[in-house]
Each structure stands twice: as structure tokens, then as C-alpha cells.
Amino acid sequence: MAELILSPIVDKIIGRLGSDAVKQISLVWGVNDELDQLNETISTIKAVLLDAEKKQSHNNQVNNWLHRLGNAVLEADDLMDEVNTEALRRQLRMSPNPMANQVCTFFSGSNQLAFRFKMSRRIEGIKKKLADISKDRNFFLDEGHGETPSVRRARDTCSRLPHQGVIGREEDKSIIINKFLLESCEESVSVIAIVGIGGLGKTTLAQSVFNDEQVQKHFETKIWVCVSDDFDLKLIIKSIIESAKGDSSLGDMRMEPLQKKLQEVLGSKRFLLVLDDIWEKNHNKLSELKNLIISDANVGSRVVVTTRFEDIAQFIATKQQPYRLGVLDEVQSWSLFKSMAFEDGSHELENSSIVKIGKEIVERCKGIPLAIKTIGNLLYGKSKESEWSSFNKEFSKISEQQEDDILPTLRLSYDHLASHLKLCFAYCSIFPKDYEIEVKGLVSLWMAQGFLKLSDPSQDQCLEDVGYDWFMNLLEGSFFQDVKVDKCGIIKRCKMHDLMHDLAVQVAGGECATFVISNGQANIKETTHHVSFISHTYSKSEILASLAHAKKIRTILHFFALKDQTFCDAIISSSKFIRCLGLNNSMMKLVSNSIGKLKHLRYLDLSLNSRLKILPNSITNLLNLQTLKLNLRQTLKLKRY
């Protein structure tokens, strides 16, 4: 990553090097001394990582050094994963008879001199790379172990969620609701556009209006569709119908029958439709969508559109001028900040110096709610005046930011995250914008990549619990939002604000990529390790040719229907080092037998494959597999082929 947060990965490698199983197998292979030396080299590098990661955003030399180190560390991680897997395989086939074990081990393929020589050479190669990189650190890094990250006072989060209200937007909400309810219901459908820069809370305001009790009673049908920057008319119509009907059974329906269903949905009852986050500026496309909705609409229906762009708002609104959402005033900003930064009745509010510093910080947030919430969450738990003063000085350095650009402020909040949380957040850049993330699945992905670590192995805690706690830490910092909670108060789904998604893409750099081809050039590079496919506009040959450039892909996910069995097979056969593989929602009938060769695989998603009835026996070779997602209604068999 541009932010290559290596500490958690290095910790994982060191832990594996010290395991009893790995020590046993290294003795069998005759590479025990080499692994001991590798452990010593990695431990030396660990000592300077905190200092390097602190400096990287301000020093190109450090960034380049970390890129080199990152590739070498990941290579060491792959090697240790192979050693660990072989150790596990050896344990599984151990006989109760010690003599039989020695004979089996001697005659096994893993005891051949050629294999031992190959493994020894790989270890030596990694050691040399790491040693050379370690020497270079002296040119630009301080000696020592760096600073220890400060520990924030934790929130009481048993059932508490981050603030979900609309502080400072009560008047805006009232004005928009009045536009809905006071206009004549005999009037044909009207379109109201809410426009403003990113981070003002356009979506939050629209949600508040949408869920208002008065509005809920007034409209017979309420529909919410997130449009975002992928403007596909067919998908938008499908989403409107599915939201109105409360199901997703339309499948791959053609445009003409979709339009007929849209007429049935919009023409039957008075509706409220929210089209959130429109980016499309093509007037022909916007006209087509607008005409479809208005021509089919029942009298008295209303449409709300949110967008960052004035020209879109002007074009798509009907009779009324766009509602231009402004920044919060001084009083509103301070009220929102207090709700984020201080506990109720906190003694910090009694400290006039902290209050004074806090108001200076709020002023620099320029009335933008997302910036205020993010910085407020960051300062939550800091009770010393010196901490507030130090942060204020740091924050003042980015005050030159453009009026409509809050990414530097969000980046500052990211910089203050612990290393393990930085790694988890940056990984989320592989999701599409406005994608509804399943929290349990996200934690499984983090776990599969080895990001999660037990703080105290002696405690009765599993990695899934750790992952959920880390997710909550990011949620409290406003890195996630729009949560959906089950009856027990457990968060099931969430989203990322599009500016937070932009930040994740920025800090992930070339390490993560959502696949695109621009000017004939794909964005997958040799250093790319995590890839997602969010559009079906590219051919199989283009995708596979691009994947060939990245030799060590660790994640492949897709967010559209795959209809080519050979494409799925090709991905499996070319993904030697993969940890997470998503082959869900495809038309595959069979899983390639070569999947058993993916010795690093930990996460496999085969859900929503209605034609899949059989799994190959080779899937039992996936000794590291942690998560296998299948349809609940699928009855699968193991079969040799």
C-alpha cells in the first residue's frame, strides 16, 4: 500500500516462526538454521517500523523503502504460510506409531533433497532482500523503536452507536418536509434536488426526511435507491422496483418488461422516491430516467435527488429551485462537536482551556459535518490540555486546504489510527462506492488476510470477536456509517461515506484496485495484491491479461454476475497465492478441481450459484480454509472428477 502498514503482518510471521509445528517441520526439512536467521532479520526490521510508518506520508524516500520492504515481507509471509500448511498436513497424517512416522516422513515428497534445496534457496533469497532493505533504513530513519501510539479512552459501546441525529439540520428538514406536504396533492409529481459539497450531510438529511413519522404516514409507498457514479438506467429501474416491492426476484429481466413493472409500481400509489448521490451529468441519460419516473407517477408523488453538482440539480428539478445545503453555523458546529468529542457531563467541558482549543479546532472544520464528526471522534477520550493543544497545532498545518476539500482533514484522522486499524480500513477500498457491506463477511475477509490478532491469547476470545471490536472502533471514528442492526443490537450491515471511500483508495495506493481500463491501460500492477471487479463492461481476455501482471494476488472479489464457467476456472488456475476468492453469483456448474492447489486460500464464496450441485474432492485439500459461503438451500456433494 502507499500506506503499507506492515507491523501486523510482521507480527504474524514472527508468531509463525516460533510455533512448535513449524520448528518440527523445519528440522525435518533441514532448514531450521535458515528459518532462525530469517526470524532474527524480521525482528530487527520490526524495531524500526513504527518510526517508518509515522514518517511515510511526508517522505518519499520512506514511502519507496516501505514499498520494497512490503513486497519482501509479503514474500516471507507466503513462504511461512507454505511451511505452516505443510506442518499442518504432516500433523493430520501422523500415525500413532513413531517408527511409522519416521518412515513416512523420510519417503514423503516433502523430504526430497531437491525440495529441501529449493526451500533453502527461497529462505536465503528473502533474507538477503530483507537484510539489504534493513541497511537502507539508516539513511532516513531515526534509530530506536519509534513512539508508542497513544491509547484512547474507549467508549461505552455495549449497545451504543455513533450519533445518528441531524444536529444543525432541523430547519433544513422542516423546509423540505413542508415542500412535500404543503404543496397541493393534486399537483403532478415534483422533483426536489438537494445539492451541496461532499461531507455536508445530504444523504443524512434525506434519510431524516424519509424516516420522519409525518412523511411516512403521508406517502403510501417509500422507495430509496442509491445511484452513485455508476449510472445504469436498467439497474436503477430494477432497484426502484425491488425497493418498492421488498424483494429481489427480478433476475436478469429485459428493459421492456422492467418498464412495465415500473409503471405498475409508480402508478398505483402516491410514493416518495429518493435517488441518492447522482453523479451522471449526461442530460440524455438524466432525461430518460426523469421521464420514466414522472410519466408513470401517481398524482401527489414526490422525488428527492441528492447530488454534489449544481448543473445536475438544476436540470433534474421540476418546478422548484434546488435546495442548496449550506455549512453549519458556529453554534450548530460546536453542538455537533460536543456530542462527538465529550461524554455527557464530562469534566473536559469544565476546562475553559480545552473548550477554547476545541472551538479553534471546530472553526477549522469550516462547518462541514463529516469533518466535525471525524475530528470530534478522534479527540474523544483525550482529557489532557496538552493533547488538545498538540492536536490543534497539527491540525493548523492543513488549514490551507481548499474550501470544498475535506480529505486532508479526514486523512489526519486516519493518520491517528493504530496500525492494525489502518490496514483494515485501507482494505475496504476494494468495495464499490455506496456498497452495503456485510459486517460478518468483512471480518472474515480481514481474518483471511491475517490482519486480526488476539490481544491476549489467554482470554476466551476468538478472532471474529476481535474483528467486530476493530470494526466498532472504525465505526466510532466515522469511517463507516449507515448501519443496520438486528434485534440483539448487533450491526449486520454498513456503508462508507463516498469521501471516506476516496480516502481508503488514496491510502491503499496500488496495493488495492477496483479494476478499470483507461486509455487502453488497466490499473492492475505487479505490486497489486487485492482486486475487485465492479463492472461487467470488460471482456474475460482483458481481465485475465491484466491479472497476469500481478503475480501474487491475495484477493479477488466481484460485484456483478459472472456468466462464464471458463472465466471462473481461469481465475482459480492463475491464483496461486490467493487468500480470498469470491465466485458468488456466477453461472458455474462445477468448481475446478485445481482449486485444491490453492494452499493459501482462507475465504471462498460460492453463494448464489443455483446451478452448482457438486464440489470436487480436492476442496478437502484446503487446510487453511476458514470461511466457505454457500446458499443455505443448496445440497452439495463431494465428487471425484
C-alpha positions as CSV (number, residue, x, y, z in Angstrom):
1,M,0.0,0.0,0.0
2,A,1.1,3.6,-0.3
3,E,0.5,3.4,3.4
4,L,2.0,0.0,3.7
5,I,1.2,-0.8,7.4
6,L,3.4,-3.8,7.9
7,S,3.6,-4.2,11.7
8,P,0.6,-6.6,12.0
9,I,2.0,-8.8,9.1
10,V,5.5,-8.9,10.6
11,D,4.0,-9.9,14.0
12,K,2.1,-12.7,12.3
13,I,5.3,-14.0,10.6
14,I,7.3,-13.9,13.9
15,G,4.5,-15.8,15.6
16,R,4.5,-18.5,13.0
17,L,8.3,-18.8,13.1
18,G,8.1,-19.6,16.8
19,S,5.4,-22.2,16.6
20,D,6.2,-25.8,17.6
21,A,4.7,-27.2,14.4
22,V,6.9,-25.1,12.2
23,K,10.0,-25.9,14.2
24,Q,9.3,-29.6,13.8
25,I,8.9,-29.4,10.0
26,S,11.9,-27.1,9.6
27,L,14.0,-29.7,11.4
28,V,12.7,-32.5,9.1
29,W,13.5,-30.4,6.0
30,G,16.9,-29.4,7.4
31,V,16.2,-25.6,7.2
32,N,15.9,-24.9,10.9
33,D,19.0,-22.6,10.9
34,E,17.8,-20.7,7.9
35,L,14.4,-20.0,9.5
36,D,16.0,-18.9,12.8
37,Q,18.1,-16.4,10.8
38,L,15.0,-15.2,9.0
39,N,13.3,-14.7,12.3
40,E,16.2,-12.6,13.6
41,T,16.2,-10.4,10.4
42,I,12.4,-9.8,10.6
43,S,12.6,-9.0,14.3
44,T,15.3,-6.4,13.5
45,I,13.1,-4.8,10.9
46,K,10.1,-4.8,13.3
47,A,12.1,-2.4,15.6
48,V,12.0,0.5,13.1
49,L,8.6,0.0,11.5
50,L,6.7,2.4,13.8
51,D,9.1,5.2,13.1
52,A,8.9,4.5,9.3
53,E,5.2,4.3,9.2
54,K,4.9,7.6,11.1
55,K,7.1,9.4,8.6
56,Q,5.9,7.8,5.3
57,S,3.3,10.4,4.3
58,H,5.8,13.2,4.4
59,N,8.9,11.5,3.0
60,N,9.1,9.9,-0.5
61,Q,12.3,8.0,0.4
62,V,10.4,6.3,3.3
63,N,7.5,5.5,1.0
64,N,9.8,3.8,-1.5
65,W,11.6,2.0,1.2
66,L,8.3,0.7,2.6
67,H,7.2,-0.4,-0.8
68,R,10.3,-2.5,-1.1
69,L,10.0,-3.8,2.4
70,G,6.3,-4.6,1.9
71,N,7.0,-6.8,-1.1
72,A,9.7,-8.7,0.7
73,V,7.6,-9.1,3.9
74,L,4.7,-10.5,1.9
75,E,7.0,-12.9,0.1
76,A,8.2,-14.1,3.6
77,D,4.6,-14.4,4.6
78,D,3.8,-16.6,1.6
79,L,6.8,-18.8,2.4
80,M,5.8,-19.1,6.1
81,D,2.2,-19.9,5.0
82,E,3.5,-22.8,2.9
83,V,5.7,-24.1,5.8
84,N,2.8,-23.8,8.2
85,T,0.4,-25.6,5.8
86,E,2.9,-28.4,5.3
87,A,3.3,-28.7,9.1
88,L,-0.5,-28.9,9.5
89,R,-0.7,-31.5,6.7
90,R,2.0,-33.6,8.4
91,Q,0.2,-33.4,11.7
92,L,-3.0,-34.7,10.1
93,R,-1.3,-37.8,8.6
94,M,0.7,-38.7,11.7
95,S,0.5,-42.3,12.8
96,P,0.4,-43.3,16.5
97,N,3.5,-45.4,15.7
98,P,6.7,-43.2,16.0
99,M,8.7,-45.6,13.7
100,A,6.0,-45.4,11.0
101,N,6.1,-41.6,11.3
102,Q,9.8,-41.5,10.6
103,V,9.5,-43.9,7.6
104,C,6.6,-41.9,6.1
105,T,8.4,-38.6,6.6
106,F,11.6,-40.0,5.0
107,F,9.8,-41.3,1.9
108,S,7.4,-38.3,1.6
109,G,7.8,-35.8,-1.2
110,S,8.5,-33.1,1.3
111,N,11.7,-34.9,2.4
112,Q,13.3,-34.9,-1.0
113,L,16.7,-33.3,-1.3
114,A,15.5,-31.2,-4.3
115,F,12.6,-29.8,-2.3
116,R,14.9,-29.0,0.7
117,F,17.4,-27.2,-1.6
118,K,14.6,-25.2,-3.2
119,M,13.2,-24.2,0.2
120,S,16.6,-23.2,1.5
121,R,17.3,-21.1,-1.6
122,R,13.9,-19.3,-1.1
123,I,14.7,-18.5,2.5
124,E,18.2,-17.2,1.7
125,G,16.7,-15.0,-1.1
126,I,14.2,-13.4,1.2
127,K,16.8,-13.0,4.0
128,K,19.1,-11.2,1.6
129,K,16.3,-8.9,0.4
130,L,15.3,-8.0,3.9
131,A,18.9,-7.5,5.0
132,D,19.6,-5.1,2.2
133,I,16.4,-3.2,2.8
134,S,17.1,-3.1,6.5
135,K,20.5,-1.5,5.9
136,D,19.0,1.3,3.8
137,R,16.8,2.5,6.7
138,N,19.8,4.2,8.4
139,F,19.7,7.0,5.7
140,F,16.4,8.4,6.7
141,L,15.0,6.8,9.8
142,D,15.7,7.6,13.5
143,E,17.3,4.9,15.5
144,G,15.2,3.3,18.1
145,H,11.7,1.9,18.3
146,G,9.7,5.0,17.4
147,E,6.9,6.3,19.6
148,T,4.3,4.2,21.2
149,P,0.8,5.1,19.9
150,S,-1.3,6.9,22.5
151,V,-4.1,4.8,24.0
152,R,-7.6,6.5,23.7
153,R,-10.2,6.0,26.4
154,A,-12.7,3.6,25.0
155,R,-16.4,4.5,24.6
156,D,-19.0,2.5,26.4
157,T,-20.2,0.6,23.3
158,C,-22.3,-2.2,24.7
159,S,-25.3,-1.1,22.6
160,R,-24.4,2.4,21.8
161,L,-24.0,3.5,18.2
162,P,-22.3,6.7,16.9
163,H,-24.6,9.7,16.9
164,Q,-27.3,9.2,14.4
165,G,-29.2,12.5,14.7
166,V,-29.1,15.5,12.4
167,I,-27.7,18.2,14.7
168,G,-27.9,21.6,13.0
169,R,-30.2,20.4,10.2
170,E,-33.6,20.7,11.9
171,E,-34.6,23.8,9.9
172,D,-33.4,22.2,6.6
173,K,-35.5,19.1,7.4
174,S,-38.6,21.2,8.2
175,I,-38.3,23.2,5.0
176,I,-38.1,20.1,2.8
177,I,-41.0,18.4,4.6
178,N,-43.1,21.5,4.1
179,K,-42.4,21.3,0.4
180,F,-43.8,17.8,0.4
181,L,-46.8,18.3,2.5
182,L,-48.0,21.9,1.9
183,E,-48.0,21.7,-1.9
184,S,-51.3,20.6,-3.4
185,C,-51.6,16.8,-3.6
186,E,-53.5,17.3,-6.8
187,E,-50.3,18.6,-8.4
188,S,-48.4,16.2,-10.6
189,V,-45.1,14.7,-9.2
190,S,-42.4,17.2,-8.4
191,V,-38.7,16.6,-8.1
192,I,-36.7,18.3,-5.3
193,A,-32.9,18.4,-5.6
194,I,-30.7,18.8,-2.5
195,V,-27.2,20.0,-3.6
196,G,-24.0,20.7,-1.8
197,I,-20.3,19.8,-1.5
198,G,-19.2,16.4,-0.1
199,G,-19.5,15.9,3.6
200,L,-22.4,18.3,4.3
201,G,-24.8,15.5,5.1
202,K,-27.1,15.5,2.1
203,T,-27.7,11.8,2.5
204,T,-28.2,12.1,6.3
205,L,-30.7,14.9,5.7
206,A,-32.6,12.9,3.1
207,Q,-32.7,9.9,5.4
208,S,-34.1,12.1,8.2
209,V,-36.8,13.3,5.9
210,F,-37.5,9.9,4.6
211,N,-38.0,8.4,8.1
212,D,-40.0,11.2,9.5
213,E,-43.2,10.0,11.0
214,Q,-45.3,12.6,9.3
215,V,-43.8,11.8,5.9
216,Q,-44.2,8.0,6.5
217,K,-47.9,8.5,7.0
218,H,-48.4,10.8,4.1
219,F,-46.9,8.6,1.4
220,E,-48.2,5.1,0.7
221,T,-45.0,3.8,-0.8
222,K,-41.5,4.8,0.2
223,I,-38.6,4.0,-2.1
224,W,-34.8,4.6,-1.5
225,V,-32.3,4.0,-4.3
226,C,-28.6,4.8,-4.1
227,V,-27.4,5.8,-7.6
228,S,-23.8,6.8,-7.1
229,D,-21.3,7.2,-10.0
230,D,-22.3,4.0,-11.9
231,F,-25.4,5.3,-13.7
232,D,-27.0,2.3,-15.3
233,L,-30.6,3.0,-16.2
234,K,-31.6,-0.6,-16.2
235,L,-30.1,-1.2,-12.7
236,I,-31.8,1.9,-11.3
237,I,-35.2,0.9,-12.6
238,K,-34.7,-2.6,-11.2
239,S,-33.6,-1.1,-7.8
240,I,-36.7,1.1,-7.7
241,I,-39.0,-1.9,-8.3
242,E,-37.2,-4.1,-5.8
243,S,-37.2,-1.4,-3.1
244,A,-40.9,-0.8,-3.6
245,K,-41.9,-4.5,-3.6
246,G,-39.4,-5.5,-0.9
247,D,-37.9,-8.4,-2.8
248,S,-35.1,-9.1,-5.3
249,S,-36.7,-11.6,-7.6
250,L,-36.4,-9.8,-10.9
251,G,-33.3,-11.6,-12.1
252,D,-31.8,-10.6,-15.4
253,M,-35.0,-9.1,-16.8
254,R,-35.0,-7.2,-20.1
255,M,-35.7,-3.5,-20.3
256,E,-39.3,-3.6,-21.8
257,P,-40.8,-5.9,-19.0
258,L,-38.9,-3.8,-16.4
259,Q,-40.6,-0.6,-17.6
260,K,-44.0,-2.3,-17.4
261,K,-43.3,-3.3,-13.8
262,L,-42.1,0.2,-13.1
263,Q,-45.4,1.6,-14.4
264,E,-47.3,-0.8,-12.1
265,V,-45.3,0.2,-9.0
266,L,-45.2,4.0,-9.5
267,G,-48.8,4.4,-10.9
268,S,-50.6,2.5,-8.2
269,K,-50.0,4.6,-5.1
270,R,-48.7,8.0,-4.0
271,F,-45.0,7.5,-3.5
272,L,-41.8,9.1,-2.1
273,L,-38.7,8.2,-4.1
274,V,-35.2,9.2,-3.0
275,L,-32.5,9.0,-5.7
276,D,-29.4,9.4,-3.6
277,D,-25.9,10.6,-4.8
278,I,-26.3,11.2,-8.5
279,W,-23.1,11.9,-10.4
280,E,-24.2,11.4,-14.0
281,K,-24.0,14.7,-16.0
282,N,-25.3,13.4,-19.3
283,H,-28.6,15.2,-19.9
284,N,-29.9,12.5,-22.2
285,K,-29.5,9.8,-19.6
286,L,-31.0,12.0,-16.9
287,S,-33.9,12.9,-19.1
288,E,-34.6,9.3,-19.8
289,L,-34.7,8.5,-16.1
290,K,-36.7,11.6,-15.2
291,N,-39.3,11.0,-17.9
292,L,-39.8,7.3,-16.9
293,I,-40.5,8.3,-13.3
294,I,-42.7,11.3,-14.0
295,S,-44.8,9.7,-16.7
296,D,-45.5,6.7,-14.6
297,A,-46.1,8.6,-11.3
298,N,-49.3,8.8,-9.3
299,V,-50.5,12.4,-8.6
300,G,-49.1,13.9,-5.4
301,S,-45.9,11.8,-5.5
302,R,-42.5,13.3,-4.7
303,V,-38.9,12.6,-5.8
304,V,-35.9,13.8,-3.8
305,V,-32.5,13.8,-5.5
306,T,-29.2,14.4,-3.8
307,T,-26.1,15.5,-5.7
308,R,-22.8,17.4,-5.4
309,F,-23.3,19.1,-8.7
310,E,-25.3,22.3,-9.3
311,D,-25.9,21.6,-13.0
312,I,-27.4,18.2,-12.3
313,A,-29.6,19.7,-9.6
314,Q,-30.8,22.5,-11.9
315,F,-31.6,20.0,-14.7
316,I,-33.4,17.3,-12.8
317,A,-35.5,19.5,-10.5
318,T,-39.0,20.3,-11.8
319,K,-40.7,23.5,-10.7
320,Q,-38.6,24.4,-7.7
321,Q,-35.1,25.7,-7.4
322,P,-32.6,23.2,-6.0
323,Y,-32.3,23.2,-2.2
324,R,-28.7,24.3,-1.6
325,L,-27.5,22.8,1.6
326,G,-25.0,25.1,3.4
327,V,-22.4,24.6,6.1
328,L,-23.3,24.6,9.8
329,D,-23.0,27.8,11.7
330,E,-20.8,28.3,14.7
331,V,-23.4,27.3,17.3
332,Q,-24.5,24.2,15.3
333,S,-20.9,23.2,14.7
334,W,-20.0,23.4,18.3
335,S,-23.1,21.4,19.3
336,L,-22.3,18.6,16.9
337,F,-18.6,18.6,18.0
338,K,-19.5,18.4,21.7
339,S,-21.7,15.4,21.0
340,M,-18.8,13.6,19.4
341,A,-15.8,14.7,21.5
342,F,-17.1,14.7,25.1
343,E,-19.0,12.3,27.3
344,D,-22.2,13.7,28.8
345,G,-21.3,15.7,31.8
346,S,-17.6,15.3,31.1
347,H,-15.1,17.4,33.1
348,E,-13.5,18.5,29.9
349,L,-16.3,20.9,29.4
350,E,-15.4,22.5,32.7
351,N,-11.9,23.1,31.5
352,S,-12.1,26.5,29.8
353,S,-8.7,26.0,28.1
354,I,-9.9,22.8,26.4
355,V,-13.1,24.4,25.4
356,K,-11.2,27.3,23.8
357,I,-8.9,24.9,21.9
358,G,-11.9,22.9,20.9
359,K,-13.6,25.9,19.4
360,E,-10.5,26.8,17.4
361,I,-10.5,23.2,16.0
362,V,-14.2,23.4,15.1
363,E,-13.6,26.7,13.3
364,R,-11.0,25.0,11.1
365,C,-13.6,22.3,10.2
366,K,-15.4,25.1,8.3
367,G,-18.9,23.9,9.2
368,I,-18.7,20.6,7.4
369,P,-20.4,18.0,9.5
370,L,-18.3,15.0,8.3
371,A,-15.1,16.8,9.3
372,I,-16.6,17.9,12.6
373,K,-17.8,14.4,13.5
374,T,-14.5,12.7,12.4
375,I,-12.3,15.1,14.4
376,G,-14.6,15.0,17.3
377,N,-14.4,11.2,17.4
378,L,-10.7,11.4,17.2
379,L,-10.4,13.7,20.2
380,Y,-12.9,11.6,22.3
381,G,-11.1,10.3,25.3
382,K,-8.3,12.9,25.4
383,S,-8.6,14.6,28.7
384,K,-5.2,16.4,28.9
385,E,-4.9,20.0,27.7
386,S,-1.5,19.2,26.3
387,E,-3.1,16.6,24.0
388,W,-5.7,19.0,22.7
389,S,-3.0,21.7,22.2
390,S,-0.7,19.3,20.3
391,F,-3.5,18.2,18.0
392,N,-4.6,21.8,17.4
393,K,-1.1,22.6,16.2
394,E,-1.0,19.6,13.9
395,F,-4.5,20.4,12.5
396,S,-3.5,24.0,11.8
397,K,-0.9,22.8,9.3
398,I,-3.6,21.6,7.0
399,S,-5.7,24.8,7.2
400,E,-4.6,25.7,3.6
401,Q,-7.0,23.0,2.2
402,Q,-9.4,24.1,-0.5
403,E,-12.8,25.3,0.6
404,D,-14.6,22.2,-0.7
405,D,-11.9,19.6,0.1
406,I,-12.0,17.9,3.4
407,L,-9.8,14.9,2.5
408,P,-6.8,16.5,4.3
409,T,-8.9,16.6,7.5
410,L,-10.1,13.0,7.1
411,R,-6.5,12.0,6.3
412,L,-5.4,13.5,9.6
413,S,-8.0,11.3,11.4
414,Y,-6.7,8.3,9.5
415,D,-3.1,9.1,10.4
416,H,-4.0,8.9,14.1
417,L,-5.4,5.4,13.8
418,A,-3.5,2.4,15.2
419,S,-1.5,0.5,12.6
420,H,-3.9,-2.5,12.6
421,L,-6.9,-0.3,12.0
422,K,-5.2,1.5,9.1
423,L,-4.7,-1.8,7.4
424,C,-8.3,-2.9,7.9
425,F,-9.6,0.4,6.7
426,A,-7.4,0.7,3.6
427,Y,-8.5,-2.9,2.5
428,C,-12.1,-1.6,2.3
429,S,-11.2,0.3,-0.8
430,I,-11.9,-2.8,-2.8
431,F,-15.7,-2.4,-2.2
432,P,-17.6,-0.3,-4.7
433,K,-18.8,3.2,-3.7
434,D,-22.1,3.1,-1.7
435,Y,-21.9,-0.6,-1.4
436,E,-23.7,-2.1,1.6
437,I,-21.0,-4.1,3.4
438,E,-21.9,-7.2,5.3
439,V,-20.0,-6.8,8.6
440,K,-19.6,-10.5,9.3
441,G,-18.2,-11.0,5.8
442,L,-15.9,-8.1,6.2
443,V,-14.5,-9.5,9.4
444,S,-14.0,-12.9,7.6
445,L,-12.0,-11.1,4.8
446,W,-9.8,-9.3,7.4
447,M,-9.2,-12.6,9.2
448,A,-8.4,-14.4,5.9
449,Q,-5.7,-11.8,5.2
450,G,-4.1,-12.3,8.6
451,F,-4.9,-8.7,9.7
452,L,-6.6,-9.8,13.0
453,K,-4.6,-10.7,16.1
454,L,-5.7,-11.7,19.6
455,S,-4.6,-9.1,22.1
456,D,-4.4,-11.7,24.9
457,P,-4.5,-15.4,23.7
458,S,-5.2,-16.5,27.3
459,Q,-8.6,-14.8,27.2
460,D,-11.7,-16.5,25.9
461,Q,-11.9,-14.5,22.7
462,C,-11.9,-15.6,19.0
463,L,-10.7,-13.7,16.0
464,E,-14.2,-12.9,14.9
465,D,-14.8,-11.1,18.2
466,V,-11.6,-9.1,17.7
467,G,-12.6,-8.2,14.1
468,Y,-16.0,-6.9,15.3
469,D,-14.3,-4.8,18.0
470,W,-12.0,-3.3,15.4
471,F,-15.0,-2.6,13.1
472,M,-16.7,-0.8,16.0
473,N,-13.5,1.3,16.6
474,L,-13.6,2.4,12.9
475,L,-17.4,3.0,13.1
476,E,-17.0,5.2,16.1
477,G,-14.4,7.2,14.2
478,S,-16.9,7.8,11.4
479,F,-15.0,5.6,8.9
480,F,-18.3,3.6,8.5
481,Q,-21.9,4.8,8.6
482,D,-25.5,3.9,7.8
483,V,-25.5,0.8,9.9
484,K,-28.3,-1.8,10.0
485,V,-28.8,-3.6,13.4
486,D,-30.5,-6.8,14.2
487,K,-32.9,-7.3,17.2
488,C,-30.0,-8.1,19.5
489,G,-28.2,-4.8,18.7
490,I,-25.5,-6.5,16.6
491,I,-24.6,-4.5,13.5
492,K,-25.2,-6.6,10.3
493,R,-24.5,-4.1,7.5
494,C,-22.9,-0.7,6.9
495,K,-21.7,1.7,4.3
496,M,-18.8,4.0,3.8
497,H,-19.3,7.7,3.0
498,D,-18.0,8.3,-0.5
499,L,-15.3,10.7,0.8
500,M,-14.2,8.0,3.2
501,H,-14.1,5.6,0.3
502,D,-11.9,8.2,-1.6
503,L,-9.6,8.3,1.4
504,A,-9.4,4.5,1.5
505,V,-8.4,4.4,-2.2
506,Q,-5.8,7.1,-1.6
507,V,-4.1,5.4,1.3
508,A,-4.3,1.9,-0.2
509,G,-2.4,3.1,-3.3
510,G,-1.6,0.4,-5.8
511,E,-1.9,-2.3,-3.2
512,C,-5.7,-2.5,-3.8
513,A,-7.6,-1.9,-7.1
514,T,-11.1,-1.9,-8.4
515,F,-10.5,-3.0,-11.9
516,V,-10.8,-0.4,-14.7
517,I,-9.2,0.1,-18.1
518,S,-8.5,3.7,-19.0
519,N,-6.9,4.7,-22.4
520,G,-6.2,1.0,-23.0
521,Q,-4.3,0.6,-19.8
522,A,-5.5,-1.5,-16.8
523,N,-4.9,-0.3,-13.3
524,I,-3.5,-3.6,-12.0
525,K,0.2,-3.6,-11.4
526,E,2.8,-6.0,-10.3
527,T,2.5,-4.7,-6.7
528,T,-1.3,-5.0,-6.7
529,H,-2.4,-7.7,-4.2
530,H,-6.2,-7.1,-3.8
531,V,-8.6,-6.8,-6.8
532,S,-12.3,-6.3,-7.2
533,F,-14.4,-6.2,-10.3
534,I,-17.4,-3.9,-10.1
535,S,-18.4,-3.6,-13.8
536,H,-19.3,-6.2,-16.5
537,T,-18.1,-3.9,-19.3
538,Y,-14.7,-5.7,-19.7
539,S,-14.1,-8.9,-21.5
540,K,-12.7,-12.1,-20.0
541,S,-9.5,-11.7,-22.1
542,E,-8.9,-8.1,-20.9
543,I,-9.3,-9.1,-17.2
544,L,-7.1,-12.3,-17.4
545,A,-4.4,-10.4,-19.3
546,S,-4.3,-7.7,-16.6
547,L,-4.3,-10.2,-13.8
548,A,-1.2,-11.8,-15.4
549,H,0.8,-8.7,-14.5
550,A,0.2,-9.2,-10.8
551,K,2.0,-12.3,-9.8
552,K,0.8,-12.5,-6.2
553,I,-2.9,-11.6,-6.0
554,R,-4.3,-12.2,-2.5
555,T,-7.9,-11.1,-3.0
556,I,-10.3,-11.4,-6.0
557,L,-13.9,-10.3,-5.4
558,H,-16.6,-9.4,-7.9
559,F,-19.8,-7.5,-7.5
560,F,-21.7,-8.5,-10.7
561,A,-23.0,-11.7,-12.2
562,L,-20.3,-13.9,-13.8
563,K,-21.7,-15.9,-16.7
564,D,-18.6,-17.7,-18.0
565,Q,-17.6,-21.0,-16.4
566,T,-14.2,-20.9,-18.2
567,F,-13.5,-17.4,-16.7
568,C,-14.1,-18.8,-13.2
569,D,-11.8,-21.8,-13.9
570,A,-9.1,-19.4,-15.3
571,I,-9.2,-17.3,-12.2
572,I,-8.7,-20.4,-10.0
573,S,-5.8,-21.7,-12.1
574,S,-4.0,-18.4,-12.0
575,S,-4.4,-17.5,-8.3
576,K,-1.5,-19.4,-6.7
577,F,-1.2,-17.1,-3.7
578,I,-4.8,-16.1,-3.2
579,R,-6.3,-15.8,0.3
580,C,-9.8,-14.6,-0.5
581,L,-11.8,-15.7,-3.6
582,G,-15.3,-14.6,-4.5
583,L,-17.0,-16.7,-7.1
584,N,-20.5,-15.9,-6.0
585,N,-23.4,-15.1,-8.3
586,S,-21.9,-16.9,-11.2
587,M,-23.3,-19.5,-13.7
588,M,-20.8,-22.1,-12.8
589,K,-21.9,-25.8,-12.7
590,L,-18.6,-27.1,-11.4
591,V,-15.8,-25.9,-9.3
592,S,-12.4,-26.6,-11.0
593,N,-10.6,-29.5,-9.4
594,S,-7.5,-27.3,-9.4
595,I,-8.9,-25.3,-6.5
596,G,-7.3,-27.9,-4.2
597,K,-3.9,-26.4,-5.2
598,L,-4.7,-23.0,-3.6
599,K,-2.9,-23.8,-0.4
600,H,-3.2,-20.2,1.0
601,L,-6.9,-20.0,0.5
602,R,-8.9,-19.0,3.6
603,Y,-12.1,-17.4,2.3
604,L,-14.2,-18.9,-0.5
605,D,-17.6,-17.5,-1.6
606,L,-19.6,-19.8,-3.8
607,S,-23.0,-18.5,-2.7
608,L,-25.8,-17.5,-5.2
609,N,-24.7,-20.2,-7.6
610,S,-28.0,-22.0,-8.2
611,R,-26.5,-24.4,-10.9
612,L,-23.8,-25.6,-8.6
613,K,-24.6,-29.0,-7.2
614,I,-21.2,-30.7,-6.8
615,L,-17.9,-29.8,-5.1
616,P,-14.7,-31.6,-6.1
617,N,-13.0,-33.8,-3.5
618,S,-9.9,-31.6,-3.9
619,I,-11.6,-29.0,-1.8
620,T,-10.7,-31.0,1.2
621,N,-7.0,-30.1,0.5
622,L,-7.7,-26.5,1.5
623,L,-6.3,-27.0,5.0
624,N,-6.3,-23.2,5.7
625,L,-9.9,-22.6,4.7
626,Q,-11.7,-20.6,7.4
627,T,-14.8,-19.4,5.6
628,L,-16.9,-21.2,3.0
629,K,-20.0,-19.4,1.9
630,L,-22.8,-21.4,0.2
631,N,-26.5,-21.0,-0.4
632,L,-28.5,-22.2,2.6
633,R,-30.8,-24.1,0.3
634,Q,-28.0,-25.8,-1.6
635,T,-27.5,-29.5,-1.2
636,L,-23.9,-30.1,-2.3
637,K,-22.0,-33.3,-2.7
638,L,-18.3,-34.1,-2.9
639,K,-17.4,-35.8,-6.2
640,R,-14.2,-37.0,-7.9
641,Y,-13.6,-35.6,-11.3
